[in-house]
Amino acid sequence: MSKSTPPDDGAAASRDGGAAAAVRGVGVRARRRPGTIVGVWLFELGCAYVLATPVYAWARAVWGGHPDGDAVLFRPGALALMEWLNADGPTLAIVLRTTLVLFVVFGLASQVVFGAVVASLVSAKPRPGAALRVGLSAFFPLLAVALLAALLEGFFLGVGYYLSSSLDHAMQRTYGDQRAFVARLVVFGSFFVLVLAAGVLGDLAKVALARDVALGETKRPITNAILSALRVARTRPAAAGLGWAWRAGVALWLVGTGATLNDWEASRSGNVIWLLFAAHQTLLLGRAALRTSWLAHATRLTADAPRS
């Protein structure tokens, strides 16, 4: 008759360090997963293409026969644009509803992609099929965490707007409009920082959740993920905040650069259009790389966070 082994005092610590050891063993770095970066870029490109299709089809149906095509919509004064949007008929409502439904569908699909990206980062030999299965397995917990983060962001945004607006009106008579407006910006800006922090916290929790599902640690996934994110916020706030901020700043610069290219006063020949398209996609590929890099950084932070 076998004798049961008494529980080892170090077993809990061993389990707690299991995820960290696995992550360190793989060496989570976005640059080691170029295929994952390309996958993120292709997903975002596909979403953007499908989301733009209803508006594009509508514009083509109305302005396709115009000598200048849809370029007339972007002329100074926007008269053609306003005439188009204010036209009678149900088309605008149909396009808006279709776009909204597509936006929700892709928002849900992005949770699967999020889980697949993290699974690819923590796998020694990532395979697209296995990563997608992890994303599907983690879909509902990831969606729950995303909704909690969105509620927290909405709370901070609403409170910030209410307090800044109230302060503005209270200070106008005594200090004047200019100082009241500055005070309003300061208060609202402070709460907007909290909104960004809530977004970072949500990313940390989602990364911890997807990592645990990928590594087979599925007990209380949402609770453990939130606790992991809070531990990082308590022990390594600078590493998390700065790690997100510089990547977000560079990504914002890339988006701004892409928007600037639209104002390039050059001949709209076929070659120029293709060059602009290639430049835009290169910038978006860089943004996808930065997003993947942030998720890799968040994975390392949540895996290494000490557990109380």
N, C-alpha and C positions, 0 to 999 in steps of 0.2 A: 504494500500500500504506500502510495507516494505521499510524501510529507510536503505540505504547502510551504512555500518560501515566504518568510516575513517581508513586509514592504520595506524597500530600501529608502532610507531618508533622502538619498540623492536622486531618486527617480523623478520626482517632480521637477527638480532643477534641470535634470537631463532632458525632460520633455520640453521645458521652457526654452532651453537652448537649442532644441532640435531645428527649429526654423532658421535661426541665425546661422547654425553650422551648415545647413543645406544651402542657404543663400551665399555664404562665403565660399563654399565649395564650388558653386557654379561660377561665381565672380560676376555679379549682376552689373553689366555695363551695356548701355544702349549701342555703343559702337560695335559690340560683338554680335548684334542682332540686326544687320542691315535689311534682311528679309522682313523683319517685323516692322521696321520703319517704312519700308515700301508698302507693306500691307496697310498701315495706318493711312498713308498718303492716298492709296487707291480707294480705300473706304470713304475718306472725306471727299475725294474727287467725284466718286460715284454719287454720293449724297448731294453734293452741290449741283451736279448735272441734272439729277432727277428733280430736285427742288426748283430749279430754274425752268424746267420744261413747260409747266402750265403757263407761266408769264410769257415765255418766249413764243409759245404757240399762239397765244392771244395777240401779242404784238405783231407777229408775222401775218396773222389773218387780217389784221386791220391795216397795217402799214407796209405789208410785203410788196404791194404794187406801186408804192411811192418811189420816185426816181432816186431819192437818197436813202431809201430803206428806213430802218429804225433810228438812223442818225438824227432825223428830224426831232426826235423826242428829247435830245440832249442839247438843243440849241439854246442860246441865252434867252431868258424870259420864260421858258418852259410852257409856252402857249399850247403847243401840240400835245405835250404831256398832260396838261390839265384838261384839255378837250377830250383826250383819250380816256382818262380816269373818270371824268364826269359824264361820259356817254350813257344814254339810257339803255336798259337791258340788264339781264341777270348775270352777264358774263363775269363782271368783277366779283360778285359774291361767290360764284362757282369757283373761280380761280383762287380766291382767298381761302375758302373751305378746303379745297384740294391741297393747297400748300400747307395749311395748318395740319391736316391729317398726315401728310407726308413727313412734316417736321416731327410730329409725335412718334410716328413709326420709326424714324431714324434715331430719335432720342432713345427709344427703347432698344433698338439694335446696337446703339453705341455702348450699352452696358455689357453686351456679349463681347464686343470687340475689346472693351476695357479688360475684362477678365481674361480674354485670350492673350492680350499683350503681356499682362503680368505673368501668366502661365508660361509664355515663351521666354520671358526674362529669367525665371527661376528654374527652368529646365536645362539640364546639361546638354541634351540633344533635342532641341525643340522640333516638334512636328506640327504643321498647321492643323491637321485633323484633331490631334490630341488637345491642342491649345483651344480650339473652338469648343470641344466638349467640356473643357473646364469653364469656359465662358458661359455656356448654356447651363451648366450645373450651378453656377454662382449667380445666375441672372436675377432671381427674385430677391436674395439677400442684398445684392448690389443695388437693385432698384430701391429697396427699402432704405438703405443707407443714403442713397442719392436724394431721396425725398426728404429724409430727416435733415440733411445738409441744406437743401433748398428752403425748408421751413425756417431753419436757423438764419439763413441769409436774408430771407424775407422779413423776419422779425427785426433784425438789426437795421435793415433798410427802412422799414416802416417807422420804427422808433426814431431813427436818425432824422427822417424827413419831418416827423411831427415836432420833435424838440427844436430842430433848427428853424422851422417855420414859426413856431411859437416865440422863440427868442427874437427872431427878426421883427415880428410885429410889436413885441414888448419894448424893443430898444429904439424903434424909429422915432418916437416923439422926443425922447431924452437925448439920444446921441446922433440922430440923423440917419438918412437912408444908407449912406456909404458905409459907416461903421457897423450898422445893423446887418448889412449884406455881408461884410467881411466876417462878422461873428457867425452868421448863418453858414457860410462856407466852411469855417473852422469846425463847427459842431458836426455838420453833415460829413465833412471829410474824415473826422475821427470815427464816426460810425461806419463809413465806407471801408475804412481799414479793417474794422471788425467783420464786415461782409467778406472781404478778401481772406481774412484769417479763417472764417468758417468754411470757405471753399477749400482752402489748403487742408484743414482738418478733415473735411469730407473725403478728399483725395487720399489722405493717409489711411483713413478707415477702410475705404474701398480697396486700396492696395493690400492692406493687411488681410482683408477678407478673401480676396482672390488668391493671394499667396497661400493662405491656409487651405483653401479648397484644392489648389494645385498640388499641395504636399500631403493631402489626405487628412488634414486636421479639421474635421467638420463639426465638432461639438460646439454648440453655442456660437456660431460663426459671427453673428451680428454683434453680440455682446463683447466677444473677444476682440473684434475689429475696432470697436469704439474705444475699448480700454487701451488697445495698442496705440491708437491715434492720440489719446489723452496722455499716455506715457511719453510719447515723443514731444508733445506740446509742453509737458512739464520739464523734461530733462534736456531736450535739444531744440528749443524754440528758434534759436538763431540759425541753426543748420537747416531747419525746415523752411523758415521764412525766407532766408536769403537764397536758398537753393531754388525755391519757387520763383522769387522775385526777379533774379537776373535772367532766368529762362523766359519768363513772361515778358520782360522788357525787350529782349532780343526778338521774341516772336512778334510783339507789337510793332517793333521797328520794321520787321520783314513785311508785315501786312501794310504798313504805311508806305513802304517802298513800292510794293505792288500797286497800291492805289495811285501813287505818283506816276507810274508808268502809263496809266490811262490818259494822263494829260499830255503825253508826249506828242508834240506837234510835228508829225511826220506824215509822209505819204501813206495812205491806207492801202498799200498794195498787198497782194497775197503774201509776199515774203515777209513784209513788216508785221503783218498780223500773226504769222506763225512764229516769228521771233518774239513777239510780245507774249504769245501763249507759252512758249518754252520758258521765258523769263519768269512768268507768273508761276508756272508749275515748279520751277526750281526753288523759288521762294517758299512755296507751300510745302515742298519736300523738306526744306530746312525747318519749317515750323513743325512738321510731323516728327522730325528728329529731335527737336527740343522737347516736345511733349513726351516722347518715349524716354528721353533722358531724364525728365522729371519723375516719371513713374519708376525708373530704375533707382533713382536717388531715394524716392519715398520707400521703395522696397527695402533698401539697405537700412534706412532709418528705423522702420518698424520692426525689422528682424533683429536689430542690435539694441533696441530699447530695453533697459533693464526691467525685469518684472518683479513687482513687490510681492 
